[in-house]
Amino acid sequence: MALAWQRLGLTEAAGGELTSAIASFRRATGISPALPAPWENLGLALSVLGRWHDAATAYEAAFTLRSDRADLAAQLAGALGKAGRHRDAAAVFDRAIVLSPGDIRLRHDRGIARAFAGEPATAIADLRAALAWEPASAHTHYALAQCHARLSQAATAITGYRRVNALDLDSVDALINGGVLAESVQDRAGARRFFRRAIALAPSNSLANGDLAILELTLGRVRSTIGRLRRTVAIAPAAVDMHSNLLLALGYVDDDRDRYFAEHRRWAVRHAAPSSAFAGPWRNEPDPERRLRVGYLSADFFDHPLGTNIAGLIQHHDRRAVEVTCYAEIGSSDNMTRYIRDLADRFVETQTLADADLAERIRADGIDILVVMAGHTARNRMTVAARKPAPVMVSYADFSTTGLDVMDYWLTDPIVHPEGSTEERFTETLMRIPMMVLHRPIDVAPPISPLPATVLGQVTFGSFNNPAKIGDEVVDLWARILVQVPKARLVLKYRDVYTVEDVRARLARRFAERGADPSRLVFLGADPTRASHLGMVAGMDIALDPFPFNGCTTTFEALWMGIPVVTLAGRRFLGRMGTSFLTHLGLPELVASSPDDYVRIAAGLAADLPRLERIRQGLRERILASPLCDGPAYARSIEAAFRQAWRRWCEERR
């Protein structure tokens, strides 16, 4: 019987029906768990879908049964590495090398695992040994360069990358990894060449297409990104992350709300529906007034805007009312990670846990309310949320609906989603609190400086937002502002992206086409510290918020440095963050209701330098006195909302 299921699974896999194949292989392993082939094929099918945690579990079972096979050990080690278990991967490669000491590729792969496990000396030694056997191996050269990049040895990494690029590299995997390496050392043009060569060799390769799409999104090519991601999803419909990337990219354009919602539902049906069978039952005691066990599931518990802000909520939670567990999908720790770890009652690292295991851990911990952070952004384990491991689930800091039937609530506020008038479509019930976002005072910020316009003799507009947010409609209005304020300049900055000549040239051309002199655009590059970044922010007189995807952290940073932000009230969550900020600060006059209003407000501010100076010198104190930085009040509002949701669940159980 097991062999029959095995044969069926192979037939289904050959036909591209991977979900069915996985189910068949699982049936085979359940009937004959001592048979290694179904475990191995299960691992292979899961690997194709990028489900590395589950793949590693399957390969481990196969290798336990056939511990004499070096190739199986290599497959297990590879899956462990992809799942973030680099130290375990290196240990398995040790066993593979014992089994096949002459296989230089194993030394190469162990070098990669050791590098990511924090063992640089042995990693580099492995890779150099591999090069001694095969000096012209592009694969090993790029791996060695990647190790140096991982170790922040940028100059050596760049040298290695150039050596790789000079070789005749015809491996799709090597090209993809070379592109990732090039991007990691800010050689975006080189990364693009790598990805394009990979696609030329394998036009239907989902990873190459997906990586190029994300690179193009970073460079502001939103429409081409969406088109490429749509093709990628069509090529590999089971690729969860690529489909989530499409949802993220769609957020940058004011797409038809029904199409936008339909794509989220398509994701849910394709990737989440199979897991819905694992939802419940829960053993949580339905006592409406007892202390709540709240879990936060996130990949952003580090020095990241979301991690920094969620730390303020965790810090101010009333521990008499709430017990906090953080489920952290992180590859490395920093000071913010350690700070949050100390704040939480429990801190569980999840990167080595398969979906089923993590869901069971959440269930075993008795979590009453699971807060799923940042939705479809990178590594946030939405397929775990699909299993609904807690009786009440809340989506927090998500750009849009999750599309999941099992997600109970979407945390928001009355300004982001106005009562009775929001145009957005969603599967969740809106959980409104007085204000959606909490920000922490920025302790490394320099003091408020004098108004730059009084020093330079010209007004400086600016935006430090992702270029992907600067669509044609945004350029239309910003160009109109420059034409109406003829001596003004516009400063643009986002990480190191504006150091790319193509990005600067393309944006300059778009402004010129609209009658705005591109010489009035000022492009800034990356900076080493947040303090120096904020010093650059302080060089603005007026910040221009993009739309339909507003800024969030960028808006707060500008306001904190005393700079008024002009925003256009949008029709959905992503386009109303600026409206929420400014309304809570008592500055609704900076919120435009139409494109013409946006231009009028910006030009009016530029014409009134005394007003700009008054706003600048009083804005930080205004923020400190506002709900934006009131951690205790924010925590109480969220706790009250959670309590209401919990009482509702308890009432339904009676």
Secondary structure, DSSP 8 states (H G I E B T S, - for coil): -HHHHHHHHHHHHHTT-HHHHHHHHHHHHHH-TT-HHHHHHHHHHHHHTT-HHHHHHHHHHHHHH-TT-HHHHHHHHHHHHHTT-HHHHHHHHHHHHHH-TT-HHHHHHHHHHHHHTT-HHHHHHHHHHHHHH-TT-HHHHHHHHHHHHHTT-HHHHHHHHHHHHHS----HHHHHHHHHHHHHTT-HHHHHHHHHHHHHH-TT-HHHHHHHHHHHHHTT-HHHHHHHHHHHHHH-TT-HHHHHHHHHHHTTTT--HHHHHHHHHHHIIIIIGGGGGG---------TTS-EEEEEEES--SSSHHHHHHHHHHHH--TTTEEEEEEE--SS--HHHHHHHHHSSEEEE-TTS-HHHHHHHHHHTT-SEEEEESTTSTT--HHHHTT--SSEEEEES-SS----TT--EEEE-TTTS-TTT-----SSEEEE-S-S------TT-------HHHHHSS-EEEE-S-GGG--HHHHHHHHHHHHHSTT-EEEEE-TTGGGSHHHHHHHHHHHHHTT--GGGEEEE---SSHHHHHHHHTT-SEEE--SSS--SHHHHHHHHTT--EEEE--SSGGGSHHHHHHHHTT-GGGEESSHHHHHHHHHHHHT-HHHHHHHHHHHHHHHHTSGGG-HHHHHHHHHHHHHHHHHHHHHHH-
